[in-house]
């Protein structure tokens, strides 16, 4: 009777693992679908007269881009802080949230005042992406261990089957002894 309970418990454990795996995949599909279909828009903010140093190479990110995700600058107007002249686009480029001086510009390493509009991911998009990334990482971790879990469960199941067969054989042998032997004797 004990082997039947052990076999039943092993089956229930396997069922729970399958349910957990299925729910994980369903969550990933739901959030993956929500990410693309909720209609998140880029937020934007405008800033005027922020002081930066126009640098060739790495460039510098204006303060309005700090802490924002997936930023892009537009409507950039750069004014020389000392001379007051407006710099033409030939003197700088923008890349994501960085303003980079052109290597040939005479304004390289010059303090400037920047006015611009920055667009960035909304809070809802960032939060949804975070949930998706957490679910993906959790599912990846679970399935990285699932090979071991399922191997151990398969071994336990095989041992349970073998012990059940041994139990059945022993019952048959004991029945034969209790009746005074087998029918062929």
Buried (B, 14 or more C-beta within 10 A) or exposed (E): EEBEEBBEEBEEBBEEBEEEBEEBEEBBEEBBEBBEEEEBEEBEEEBEEBEBBBBBEEBBBBEBBEEBEEBBBEEBEBBBBEEEEEBEEEBBEBEEBBBBBBEEBEBBEBEBBBBBBBBBBBEBBBEBBEBBEEBBEEBEEBEEEBEEBEEEBEEBBEEBEEBBEEBEEEEEEEEEEEEEEEEEE
